[in-house]
Amino acid sequence: MAKPLVAIVGKPNVGKSTFFNKICGKRISIVDDSPGVTRDRIYADAEWCGHEFRLVDTGGIDSKSDDVFQTNIKEQADIAIDLAQVIVFIVDGKEGLTQADYDVADMLRKSNKNVVLVVNKLDNFEVEKTYDFYELGLGVPYPISCEQSKGLGDVLDEIVRDFQRYETQQESDSIKIAIVGRPNVGKSSITNRILGFDRVVVSDVAGTTRDAIETDFNYKNQKFTLIDTAGLRRQRSYEKESVEGYSVIRSLEAIERADVVLIVFDSSQEISEQDVRIAGYVHEAGKPSVVVMNKWDLVEKDGNTINIYEQKIKSSLSFMDYFKSVYVSAKTGQRLTNVIDCAVNSYNNSSRRIPTGTLNELLSQAILSNEPPYRNGRRLKISYITQFKTNPPTFILFCNDGTLMHFSYLRYLENRFRSAVDFSGTPIKFVVRSKGDKD
């Protein structure tokens, strides 16, 4: 399930970036007194009272400015507002109500989104300085001081209040399949072939698809939603202020929202650093996946060609050696039906739940074959394992002291479990709990 999106908006120099960094707990967004420093959307994950969400910082909106970047800043803010479930509108309590605040408020009212109005820079928490901001017609203004971390809890409580309704709306019996990859690897052509009609524009010009386009379809009596995304470029290969800048967050949101991801490579070209980076996004999100080697019709083949390509993928994606691959041609339709079958198989493996008795039998066999290591003069003792959740399969190992666990032994356990259970196409995770842990 996708994390709810919270967009931070306001005119320049009201403390949006400081607010962003305080909520995320780390310095991600640039903070500067010069208006317009934050021109591209910066995003990070955050959590409050058990609710996880994604926070997006936007550039300062100034409708009266002649700055050449202001049009693009406004476009980026519009995209963030369109995607967001909650909008945090920050105003300057020291400066007071301005025409620029009215302009932003007018834009937010048209969005029909839930808006949390925040009055920043009230270091002495002067609530009376918030009264004028009722004129914006956006509800109760919340006084805060980002610099002193005052009032942030009340704002966060208001932000997460509506998340349960959003999470309920996300429930569906449709399997969501996101298609990601570099520009011009054939994602839109694959989408159109699978659907059987031209749902998205296909062009030799890289970057034709800029939005994440969703289409429902049925296959073998199962409902699916196909999400075609914009090509993910390396950040330095596009101007941050351009429309390419906000295709990235749409693609990452699509990965987050998907049940399974098709990672499309161009088999007529060498696997690039960006191909690997995109696969890394999918792996880190814990999503089951299929590596789709498109344009297979352009490759000269002999009896060993697929084996050579499999070794190349294995070498490049060593961090996700559970990968499943399929070799297709969107142009000719070769093996396109195999793509959905493989995606369903990866999704089913990610949804697999193993009985506790079976898990502990596998654990005992693994320990007998290779005992846990000594560390600091003590041996790690694993007493029990249980499956915590699925998608991806996540297992909790209960032991005497989690600090004695070495990553190489976890890797060994993963390999043993994978050899006994079909977890191909999906990551699996182990969580180590020490004796006496309350968590």
One Martini backbone bead per residue (centre of mass of N, CA, C, O) as a GRO file, in nm:
protein
  439
    1MET     BB    1   0.096   0.035   0.022
    2ALA     BB    2   0.076   0.356  -0.007
    3LYS     BB    3   0.192   0.638   0.101
    4PRO     BB    4   0.105   0.913   0.215
    5LEU     BB    5   0.088   1.249   0.093
    6VAL     BB    6   0.286   1.542   0.193
    7ALA     BB    7   0.255   1.883   0.125
    8ILE     BB    8   0.472   2.169   0.107
    9VAL     BB    9   0.358   2.509   0.126
   10GLY     BB   10   0.450   2.841  -0.002
   11LYS     BB   11   0.613   3.099   0.028
   12PRO     BB   12   0.894   3.242   0.049
   13ASN     BB   13   1.062   3.227   0.350
   14VAL     BB   14   0.884   3.037   0.588
   15GLY     BB   15   1.016   2.732   0.656
   16LYS     BB   16   0.980   2.462   0.497
   17SER     BB   17   1.259   2.317   0.519
   18THR     BB   18   1.270   2.309   0.825
   19PHE     BB   19   1.017   2.146   0.863
   20PHE     BB   20   1.103   1.902   0.699
   21ASN     BB   21   1.357   1.828   0.872
   22LYS     BB   22   1.212   1.791   1.144
   23ILE     BB   23   1.016   1.561   1.059
   24CYS     BB   24   1.249   1.366   0.939
   25GLY     BB   25   1.524   1.401   1.126
   26LYS     BB   26   1.677   1.547   0.877
   27ARG     BB   27   1.908   1.689   0.644
   28ILE     BB   28   1.775   1.745   0.318
   29SER     BB   29   1.686   2.025   0.293
   30ILE     BB   30   1.743   2.333   0.193
   31VAL     BB   31   1.870   2.612   0.387
   32ASP     BB   32   1.767   2.955   0.311
   33ASP     BB   33   1.721   3.306   0.287
   34SER     BB   34   1.682   3.269  -0.006
   35PRO     BB   35   1.464   3.291  -0.235
   36GLY     BB   36   1.423   2.984  -0.416
   37VAL     BB   37   1.610   2.740  -0.341
   38THR     BB   38   1.362   2.552  -0.361
   39ARG     BB   39   1.288   2.402  -0.683
   40ASP     BB   40   1.270   2.115  -0.610
   41ARG     BB   41   1.138   1.822  -0.520
   42ILE     BB   42   1.150   1.704  -0.188
   43TYR     BB   43   1.184   1.374  -0.039
   44ALA     BB   44   1.046   1.184   0.249
   45ASP     BB   45   1.024   0.980   0.514
   46ALA     BB   46   0.769   0.943   0.770
   47GLU     BB   47   0.661   0.944   1.132
   48TRP     BB   48   0.339   0.913   1.325
   49CYS     BB   49   0.187   0.723   1.540
   50GLY     BB   50   0.225   0.475   1.315
   51HIS     BB   51   0.239   0.675   1.069
   52GLU     BB   52   0.313   0.658   0.737
   53PHE     BB   53   0.490   0.901   0.524
   54ARG     BB   54   0.522   1.140   0.256
   55LEU     BB   55   0.742   1.411   0.211
   56VAL     BB   56   0.700   1.735   0.036
   57ASP     BB   57   0.908   1.978  -0.097
   58THR     BB   58   0.860   2.304  -0.210
   59GLY     BB   59   0.863   2.576  -0.376
   60GLY     BB   60   0.830   2.902  -0.370
   61ILE     BB   61   0.534   3.098  -0.403
   62ASP     BB   62   0.536   3.373  -0.662
   63SER     BB   63   0.315   3.538  -0.865
   64LYS     BB   64   0.488   3.829  -0.892
   65SER     BB   65   0.727   3.706  -1.014
   66ASP     BB   66   1.005   3.723  -1.270
   67ASP     BB   67   1.119   3.463  -1.231
   68VAL     BB   68   1.208   3.205  -1.443
   69PHE     BB   69   1.138   2.971  -1.222
   70GLN     BB   70   0.838   3.016  -1.128
   71THR     BB   71   0.678   2.840  -1.325
   72ASN     BB   72   0.809   2.569  -1.237
   73ILE     BB   73   0.740   2.585  -0.939
   74LYS     BB   74   0.434   2.587  -0.983
   75GLU     BB   75   0.416   2.314  -1.130
   76GLN     BB   76   0.530   2.144  -0.900
   77ALA     BB   77   0.317   2.221  -0.690
   78ASP     BB   78   0.074   2.115  -0.847
   79ILE     BB   79   0.165   1.819  -0.843
   80ALA     BB   80   0.182   1.785  -0.536
   81ILE     BB   81  -0.116   1.857  -0.482
   82ASP     BB   82  -0.241   1.635  -0.661
   83LEU     BB   83  -0.100   1.388  -0.495
   84ALA     BB   84  -0.200   1.475  -0.229
   85GLN     BB   85  -0.369   1.429   0.087
   86VAL     BB   86  -0.189   1.652   0.229
   87ILE     BB   87  -0.162   2.008   0.317
   88VAL     BB   88   0.104   2.227   0.406
   89PHE     BB   89   0.052   2.565   0.508
   90ILE     BB   90   0.300   2.813   0.520
   91VAL     BB   91   0.343   3.089   0.737
   92ASP     BB   92   0.433   3.424   0.852
   93GLY     BB   93   0.415   3.555   1.174
   94LYS     BB   94   0.598   3.809   1.155
   95GLU     BB   95   0.482   3.938   0.886
   96GLY     BB   96   0.215   3.831   0.810
   97LEU     BB   97  -0.038   3.905   0.613
   98THR     BB   98  -0.049   3.843   0.257
   99GLN     BB   99  -0.104   3.831  -0.078
  100ALA     BB  100   0.051   3.564  -0.122
  101ASP     BB  101  -0.130   3.400   0.070
  102TYR     BB  102  -0.391   3.436  -0.087
  103ASP     BB  103  -0.294   3.301  -0.349
  104VAL     BB  104  -0.239   3.021  -0.230
  105ALA     BB  105  -0.519   2.974  -0.106
  106ASP     BB  106  -0.675   2.975  -0.371
  107MET     BB  107  -0.532   2.723  -0.486
  108LEU     BB  108  -0.616   2.525  -0.251
  109ARG     BB  109  -0.924   2.540  -0.272
  110LYS     BB  110  -0.936   2.411  -0.565
  111SER     BB  111  -0.829   2.116  -0.469
  112ASN     BB  112  -0.995   1.981  -0.226
  113LYS     BB  113  -0.799   1.960   0.012
  114ASN     BB  114  -0.634   1.888   0.295
  115VAL     BB  115  -0.561   2.166   0.513
  116VAL     BB  116  -0.271   2.281   0.696
  117LEU     BB  117  -0.236   2.559   0.896
  118VAL     BB  118   0.086   2.732   0.937
  119VAL     BB  119   0.248   2.932   1.191
  120ASN     BB  120   0.550   3.069   1.176
  121LYS     BB  121   0.787   3.224   1.394
  122LEU     BB  122   0.673   3.163   1.704
  123ASP     BB  123   0.886   3.165   1.957
  124ASN     BB  124   0.659   3.271   2.188
  125PHE     BB  125   0.373   3.169   2.119
  126GLU     BB  126   0.177   3.387   1.966
  127VAL     BB  127  -0.149   3.333   1.913
  128GLU     BB  128  -0.255   3.620   1.824
  129LYS     BB  129  -0.089   3.601   1.538
  130THR     BB  130  -0.315   3.400   1.401
  131TYR     BB  131  -0.592   3.548   1.351
  132ASP     BB  132  -0.563   3.671   1.060
  133PHE     BB  133  -0.555   3.373   0.913
  134TYR     BB  134  -0.865   3.320   0.900
  135GLU     BB  135  -0.911   3.479   0.625
  136LEU     BB  136  -0.831   3.226   0.435
  137GLY     BB  137  -1.035   2.978   0.487
  138LEU     BB  138  -0.850   2.710   0.635
  139GLY     BB  139  -0.892   2.732   0.928
  140VAL     BB  140  -0.691   2.647   1.177
  141PRO     BB  141  -0.418   2.801   1.309
  142TYR     BB  142  -0.087   2.683   1.366
  143PRO     BB  143   0.141   2.733   1.605
  144ILE     BB  144   0.501   2.778   1.537
  145SER     BB  145   0.856   2.663   1.590
  146CYS     BB  146   1.102   2.532   1.416
  147GLU     BB  147   1.363   2.610   1.564
  148GLN     BB  148   1.216   2.505   1.858
  149SER     BB  149   0.995   2.277   1.820
  150LYS     BB  150   0.714   2.415   1.828
  151GLY     BB  151   0.398   2.254   1.765
  152LEU     BB  152   0.446   1.989   1.588
  153GLY     BB  153   0.252   1.778   1.713
  154ASP     BB  154  -0.018   1.912   1.634
  155VAL     BB  155   0.032   1.898   1.329
  156LEU     BB  156   0.070   1.590   1.308
  157ASP     BB  157  -0.205   1.510   1.414
  158GLU     BB  158  -0.359   1.647   1.175
  159ILE     BB  159  -0.228   1.495   0.941
  160VAL     BB  160  -0.310   1.185   1.042
  161ARG     BB  161  -0.624   1.186   1.088
  162ASP     BB  162  -0.700   1.101   0.763
  163PHE     BB  163  -0.554   0.824   0.687
  164GLN     BB  164  -0.762   0.594   0.725
  165ARG     BB  165  -0.938   0.669   0.483
  166TYR     BB  166  -0.718   0.636   0.269
  167GLU     BB  167  -0.644   0.336   0.328
  168THR     BB  168  -0.927   0.225   0.257
  169GLN     BB  169  -0.930   0.326  -0.044
  170GLN     BB  170  -0.679   0.130  -0.132
  171GLU     BB  171  -0.850  -0.107  -0.133
  172SER     BB  172  -0.800  -0.408  -0.341
  173ASP     BB  173  -0.835  -0.687  -0.581
  174SER     BB  174  -0.613  -0.560  -0.743
  175ILE     BB  175  -0.327  -0.605  -0.926
  176LYS     BB  176  -0.041  -0.406  -0.908
  177ILE     BB  177   0.147  -0.294  -1.202
  178ALA     BB  178   0.463  -0.173  -1.243
  179ILE     BB  179   0.646   0.026  -1.489
  180VAL     BB  180   1.002   0.036  -1.512
  181GLY     BB  181   1.259   0.269  -1.637
  182ARG     BB  182   1.418   0.386  -1.870
  183PRO     BB  183   1.420   0.567  -2.127
  184ASN     BB  184   1.330   0.394  -2.415
  185VAL     BB  185   1.265   0.065  -2.340
  186GLY     BB  186   0.931   0.004  -2.377
  187LYS     BB  187   0.692   0.048  -2.173
  188SER     BB  188   0.452   0.146  -2.350
  189SER     BB  189   0.454  -0.094  -2.547
  190ILE     BB  190   0.393  -0.306  -2.334
  191THR     BB  191   0.130  -0.192  -2.238
  192ASN     BB  192  -0.023  -0.207  -2.513
  193ARG     BB  193   0.011  -0.514  -2.556
  194ILE     BB  194  -0.133  -0.612  -2.300
  195LEU     BB  195  -0.405  -0.450  -2.358
  196GLY     BB  196  -0.456  -0.422  -2.693
  197PHE     BB  197  -0.397  -0.105  -2.679
  198ASP     BB  198  -0.360   0.250  -2.705
  199ARG     BB  199  -0.296   0.409  -2.401
  200VAL     BB  200  -0.011   0.511  -2.492
  201VAL     BB  201   0.242   0.695  -2.597
  202VAL     BB  202   0.460   0.627  -2.875
  203SER     BB  203   0.820   0.699  -2.879
  204ASP     BB  204   1.157   0.777  -2.961
  205VAL     BB  205   1.123   0.987  -2.749
  206ALA     BB  206   1.245   1.055  -2.466
  207GLY     BB  207   0.983   1.118  -2.228
  208THR     BB  208   0.680   1.100  -2.316
  209THR     BB  209   0.629   0.986  -2.040
  210ARG     BB  210   0.520   1.166  -1.730
  211ASP     BB  211   0.300   0.994  -1.625
  212ALA     BB  212   0.107   0.785  -1.426
  213ILE     BB  213  -0.059   0.523  -1.593
  214GLU     BB  214  -0.382   0.385  -1.541
  215THR     BB  215  -0.498   0.036  -1.605
  216ASP     BB  216  -0.755  -0.181  -1.644
  217PHE     BB  217  -0.755  -0.552  -1.631
  218ASN     BB  218  -0.798  -0.884  -1.763
  219TYR     BB  219  -0.656  -1.213  -1.644
  220LYS     BB  220  -0.756  -1.506  -1.578
  221ASN     BB  221  -0.986  -1.385  -1.376
  222GLN     BB  222  -0.802  -1.127  -1.314
  223LYS     BB  223  -0.734  -0.833  -1.163
  224PHE     BB  224  -0.574  -0.538  -1.307
  225THR     BB  225  -0.313  -0.280  -1.266
  226LEU     BB  226  -0.157  -0.065  -1.491
  227ILE     BB  227   0.164   0.113  -1.447
  228ASP     BB  228   0.281   0.374  -1.630
  229THR     BB  229   0.599   0.527  -1.645
  230ALA     BB  230   0.841   0.730  -1.624
  231GLY     BB  231   1.151   0.781  -1.704
  232LEU     BB  232   1.452   0.718  -1.527
  233ARG     BB  233   1.681   0.948  -1.454
  234ARG     BB  234   1.946   1.098  -1.399
  235GLN     BB  235   1.970   1.389  -1.234
  236ARG     BB  236   2.202   1.522  -1.421
  237SER     BB  237   2.017   1.471  -1.702
  238TYR     BB  238   1.838   1.705  -1.575
  239GLU     BB  239   1.645   1.965  -1.520
  240LYS     BB  240   1.503   2.045  -1.226
  241GLU     BB  241   1.288   2.260  -1.357
  242SER     BB  242   1.168   2.048  -1.517
  243VAL     BB  243   0.937   1.807  -1.597
  244GLU     BB  244   1.132   1.571  -1.522
  245GLY     BB  245   1.153   1.626  -1.212
  246TYR     BB  246   0.840   1.502  -1.158
  247SER     BB  247   0.861   1.199  -1.259
  248VAL     BB  248   1.004   1.059  -1.024
  249ILE     BB  249   0.785   1.063  -0.801
  250ARG     BB  250   0.579   0.902  -0.963
  251SER     BB  251   0.748   0.644  -0.985
  252LEU     BB  252   0.794   0.596  -0.680
  253GLU     BB  253   0.492   0.581  -0.613
  254ALA     BB  254   0.433   0.338  -0.794
  255ILE     BB  255   0.613   0.141  -0.642
  256GLU     BB  256   0.473   0.173  -0.367
  257ARG     BB  257   0.178   0.089  -0.483
  258ALA     BB  258   0.270  -0.173  -0.572
  259ASP     BB  259   0.275  -0.533  -0.589
  260VAL     BB  260   0.434  -0.528  -0.869
  261VAL     BB  261   0.742  -0.518  -1.074
  262LEU     BB  262   0.853  -0.395  -1.387
  263ILE     BB  263   1.187  -0.428  -1.510
  264VAL     BB  264   1.310  -0.247  -1.779
  265PHE     BB  265   1.517  -0.359  -2.040
  266ASP     BB  266   1.763  -0.317  -2.293
  267SER     BB  267   1.896  -0.585  -2.473
  268SER     BB  268   2.062  -0.403  -2.696
  269GLN     BB  269   2.199  -0.313  -2.428
  270GLU     BB  270   2.375  -0.230  -2.178
  271ILE     BB  271   2.391  -0.241  -1.852
  272SER     BB  272   2.326   0.019  -1.642
  273GLU     BB  273   2.346   0.218  -1.373
  274GLN     BB  274   2.041   0.297  -1.386
  275ASP     BB  275   1.922   0.017  -1.390
  276VAL     BB  276   2.031  -0.058  -1.109
  277ARG     BB  277   1.899   0.172  -0.950
  278ILE     BB  278   1.606   0.096  -1.009
  279ALA     BB  279   1.621  -0.185  -0.885
  280GLY     BB  280   1.691  -0.073  -0.603
  281TYR     BB  281   1.423   0.065  -0.545
  282VAL     BB  282   1.258  -0.198  -0.547
  283HIS     BB  283   1.414  -0.354  -0.330
  284GLU     BB  284   1.385  -0.137  -0.097
  285ALA     BB  285   1.060  -0.162  -0.114
  286GLY     BB  286   0.989  -0.482  -0.118
  287LYS     BB  287   0.937  -0.578  -0.416
  288PRO     BB  288   0.816  -0.762  -0.639
  289SER     BB  289   0.964  -0.902  -0.951
  290VAL     BB  290   1.051  -0.832  -1.307
  291VAL     BB  291   1.281  -0.889  -1.556
  292VAL     BB  292   1.258  -0.707  -1.864
  293MET     BB  293   1.376  -0.809  -2.181
  294ASN     BB  294   1.377  -0.601  -2.425
  295LYS     BB  295   1.437  -0.628  -2.765
  296TRP     BB  296   1.506  -0.934  -2.853
  297ASP     BB  297   1.488  -0.901  -3.174
  298LEU     BB  298   1.784  -0.739  -3.182
  299VAL     BB  299   1.926  -1.005  -3.105
  300GLU     BB  300   2.188  -1.203  -3.147
  301LYS     BB  301   2.167  -1.564  -3.170
  302ASP     BB  302   2.221  -1.853  -2.971
  303GLY     BB  303   2.229  -2.125  -2.756
  304ASN     BB  304   2.379  -1.907  -2.522
  305THR     BB  305   2.253  -1.620  -2.483
  306ILE     BB  306   2.078  -1.634  -2.226
  307ASN     BB  307   2.306  -1.717  -2.033
  308ILE     BB  308   2.472  -1.462  -2.069
  309TYR     BB  309   2.249  -1.264  -1.971
  310GLU     BB  310   2.206  -1.387  -1.691
  311GLN     BB  311   2.494  -1.320  -1.592
  312LYS     BB  312   2.472  -1.015  -1.622
  313ILE     BB  313   2.241  -0.976  -1.426
  314LYS     BB  314   2.368  -1.115  -1.179
  315SER     BB  315   2.606  -0.915  -1.161
  316SER     BB  316   2.438  -0.643  -1.143
  317LEU     BB  317   2.212  -0.798  -0.934
  318SER     BB  318   2.345  -0.912  -0.656
  319PHE     BB  319   2.128  -0.790  -0.442
  320MET     BB  320   1.898  -0.962  -0.641
  321ASP     BB  321   1.919  -1.302  -0.687
  322TYR     BB  322   1.588  -1.350  -0.708
  323PHE     BB  323   1.540  -1.302  -0.989
  324LYS     BB  324   1.320  -1.257  -1.262
  325SER     BB  325   1.308  -1.351  -1.613
  326VAL     BB  326   1.218  -1.198  -1.939
  327TYR     BB  327   1.202  -1.241  -2.299
  328VAL     BB  328   1.112  -0.968  -2.517
  329SER     BB  329   0.873  -0.821  -2.768
  330ALA     BB  330   0.680  -0.549  -2.825
  331LYS     BB  331   0.676  -0.546  -3.136
  332THR     BB  332   0.587  -0.873  -3.171
  333GLY     BB  333   0.488  -1.016  -2.882
  334GLN     BB  334   0.703  -1.177  -2.752
  335ARG     BB  335   0.621  -1.319  -2.445
  336LEU     BB  336   0.404  -1.127  -2.303
  337THR     BB  337   0.235  -1.332  -2.132
  338ASN     BB  338   0.474  -1.407  -1.941
  339VAL     BB  339   0.482  -1.152  -1.771
  340ILE     BB  340   0.223  -1.192  -1.603
  341ASP     BB  341   0.289  -1.471  -1.494
  342CYS     BB  342   0.548  -1.381  -1.346
  343ALA     BB  343   0.417  -1.164  -1.169
  344VAL     BB  344   0.224  -1.354  -1.020
  345ASN     BB  345   0.443  -1.537  -0.903
  346SER     BB  346   0.592  -1.320  -0.738
  347TYR     BB  347   0.344  -1.235  -0.571
  348ASN     BB  348   0.284  -1.514  -0.445
  349ASN     BB  349   0.561  -1.541  -0.305
  350SER     BB  350   0.520  -1.279  -0.131
  351SER     BB  351   0.239  -1.412  -0.002
  352ARG     BB  352   0.380  -1.624   0.151
  353ARG     BB  353   0.297  -1.865   0.412
  354ILE     BB  354   0.469  -2.014   0.686
  355PRO     BB  355   0.470  -2.239   0.902
  356THR     BB  356   0.614  -2.250   1.207
  357GLY     BB  357   0.710  -2.545   1.206
  358THR     BB  358   0.865  -2.530   0.938
  359LEU     BB  359   1.059  -2.305   1.012
  360ASN     BB  360   1.198  -2.452   1.261
  361GLU     BB  361   1.301  -2.688   1.096
  362LEU     BB  362   1.480  -2.522   0.904
  363LEU     BB  363   1.650  -2.393   1.128
  364SER     BB  364   1.768  -2.652   1.251
  365GLN     BB  365   1.912  -2.749   0.994
  366ALA     BB  366   2.092  -2.498   0.960
  367ILE     BB  367   2.240  -2.521   1.237
  368LEU     BB  368   2.357  -2.808   1.196
  369SER     BB  369   2.528  -2.721   0.937
  370ASN     BB  370   2.558  -2.410   1.075
  371GLU     BB  371   2.670  -2.254   1.321
  372PRO     BB  372   2.667  -2.002   1.501
  373PRO     BB  373   2.859  -1.747   1.584
  374TYR     BB  374   3.115  -1.601   1.727
  375ARG     BB  375   3.115  -1.309   1.961
  376ASN     BB  376   3.291  -1.183   2.201
  377GLY     BB  377   3.294  -1.491   2.328
  378ARG     BB  378   3.004  -1.546   2.199
  379ARG     BB  379   2.715  -1.730   2.127
  380LEU     BB  380   2.475  -1.760   1.912
  381LYS     BB  381   2.117  -1.800   1.996
  382ILE     BB  382   1.852  -1.966   1.830
  383SER     BB  383   1.511  -2.036   1.930
  384TYR     BB  384   1.324  -1.876   1.709
  385ILE     BB  385   1.061  -1.867   1.446
  386THR     BB  386   0.861  -1.618   1.265
  387GLN     BB  387   0.598  -1.487   1.082
  388PHE     BB  388   0.498  -1.156   1.044
  389LYS     BB  389   0.483  -1.120   0.716
  390THR     BB  390   0.392  -1.002   0.402
  391ASN     BB  391   0.496  -0.819   0.152
  392PRO     BB  392   0.727  -0.916   0.240
  393PRO     BB  393   0.871  -1.172   0.370
  394THR     BB  394   0.874  -1.176   0.736
  395PHE     BB  395   1.118  -1.255   0.990
  396ILE     BB  396   1.154  -1.368   1.329
  397LEU     BB  397   1.442  -1.373   1.538
  398PHE     BB  398   1.508  -1.545   1.835
  399CYS     BB  399   1.755  -1.437   2.074
  400ASN     BB  400   1.998  -1.366   2.305
  401ASP     BB  401   2.183  -1.168   2.095
  402GLY     BB  402   2.169  -0.953   1.827
  403THR     BB  403   2.477  -0.851   1.821
  404LEU     BB  404   2.585  -1.150   1.722
  405MET     BB  405   2.483  -1.096   1.449
  406HIS     BB  406   2.570  -1.172   1.121
  407PHE     BB  407   2.522  -1.103   0.795
  408SER     BB  408   2.630  -1.379   0.687
  409TYR     BB  409   2.421  -1.554   0.844
  410LEU     BB  410   2.169  -1.434   0.721
  411ARG     BB  411   2.244  -1.517   0.435
  412TYR     BB  412   2.247  -1.816   0.490
  413LEU     BB  413   1.951  -1.841   0.577
  414GLU     BB  414   1.828  -1.739   0.317
  415ASN     BB  415   1.942  -1.962   0.133
  416ARG     BB  416   1.802  -2.198   0.281
  417PHE     BB  417   1.510  -2.102   0.244
  418ARG     BB  418   1.518  -2.079  -0.069
  419SER     BB  419   1.583  -2.389  -0.116
  420ALA     BB  420   1.290  -2.476   0.022
  421VAL     BB  421   1.153  -2.207  -0.092
  422ASP     BB  422   0.956  -2.020  -0.316
  423PHE     BB  423   1.118  -1.684  -0.354
  424SER     BB  424   1.097  -1.595  -0.630
  425GLY     BB  425   1.087  -1.243  -0.702
  426THR     BB  426   1.153  -1.193  -0.382
  427PRO     BB  427   1.202  -1.051  -0.105
  428ILE     BB  428   1.353  -1.111   0.217
  429LYS     BB  429   1.311  -1.081   0.580
  430PHE     BB  430   1.509  -1.017   0.880
  431VAL     BB  431   1.437  -1.011   1.231
  432VAL     BB  432   1.611  -0.923   1.526
  433ARG     BB  433   1.561  -1.063   1.857
  434SER     BB  434   1.608  -1.009   2.181
  435LYS     BB  435   1.617  -1.087   2.489
  436GLY     BB  436   1.368  -0.864   2.625
  437ASP     BB  437   1.230  -0.742   2.407
  438LYS     BB  438   0.948  -0.523   2.354
  439ASP     BB  439   0.906  -0.504   2.032
   0.00000   0.00000   0.00000
